[in-house]
Amino acid sequence: MSIITPVKSFQGTRDARRPMARVDNVKQAAQDFRRDMLARPKVRYYQSFELVRVPYPSQYGYLNAFTGMSSYIHLVNRLFVIQFDSSEGLKTLLVSPMDWENQRDTPYFRRLIDRAGPAAPLQEALVTRKTNTVLDVLADIGLKAEDIDYITYDHMHTVNLQRWLGANGQPALLPNAKLLIMRDEWDCALGAVPWQSQWFCPHGLDGIPEQKLVFLDEDVMLGDGSVALVRTPGHTEGNHSIVAHTDDGLFVTSENGVSLDAYAPELSRIPRIAEYAKVTGAEVILNGNTQEQAVEQYISMVQEKYIAGPSKQHDKVPNMALSSESDGFWLFPGTEPSFKMGPLKFGSLQKR
């Protein structure tokens, strides 16, 4: 049992010239992959933690489908702590460990702050909720920084790695951690064109030691197969989704969509989402701030929902545990999702 094992389940599923043929191919492969993964072991421990809530344009969150009054939705950024077995013993993975204290210079969010001028502190106090930090979460659950073996992000928007992995002589706060990342996502983040670069944290990836990076070129399973990283391009070129086998089935994490409504739009009570799905026949609603590969993102979201399968919490809604999940907020009327996954916890944390 190696730590990282290639997965061929989706090989060739996107080769068809007709997009809907690709959708059908991915659906079938996703169902086969789901059955295979459900036959494998479960993770030892899985828990999500709210880090911070931030405003995000509703026109991006529900691309082409939202017609409510609010210009923004409220996104809950979450950290996921996952432990799984491997041939080298227990491994601890952090999914989406956002260093939000040091990501404020991401151009889009910096412009929001600058436009507010002297009112910026009041605006931030009203619409931003700073719930927790990664280091505080680890301390609260009894993990040491050196206990973390791997970190990963479904994509690299707003990410600043310098404190976690060390850079330019700065020591790593997670000294044993390595980043699991698709190679094309790394290259895209380092060489983004202008509309992409608005969402990457300036210099957030500069100076990261090469030995801290584990580049992936295909879908992989981790350890005993209870965790998988599956390529789901679209939101960014190298986007991937994190799949974890828990007591409540397979949970799939990404930011291709911003709510469970986005994966079951026909059931949504958010203004016009269900109508848009009915009129267009859309199975999913894209999170489209950059729209790098919209067709591929649509296919990826279908892939995710078919891997996830139905939620035990919500009938007919897929088991998506989103890295940034929309939540209702009094300043953003009409954006309350019809379904929320909320915080999750399965298994027991293993101490070393």
Beta strands, then each sheet from edge to edge (+ up, - down):
strand 1: 4-6
strand 2: 45-57
strand 3: 72-84
strand 4: 91-95
strand 5: 129-130
strand 6: 150-152
strand 7: 178-182
strand 8: 213-216
strand 9: 220-222
strand 10: 227-231
strand 11: 240-246
strand 12: 249-253
strand 13: 324-327
strand 14: 345-347
sheet 1: 1+ 9- 10+ 11- 12+
sheet 2: 5+ 2- 3+ 4- 6- 7- 8-
sheet 3: 5+ 2- 14+
sheet 4: 5+ 2- 3+ 13-
end
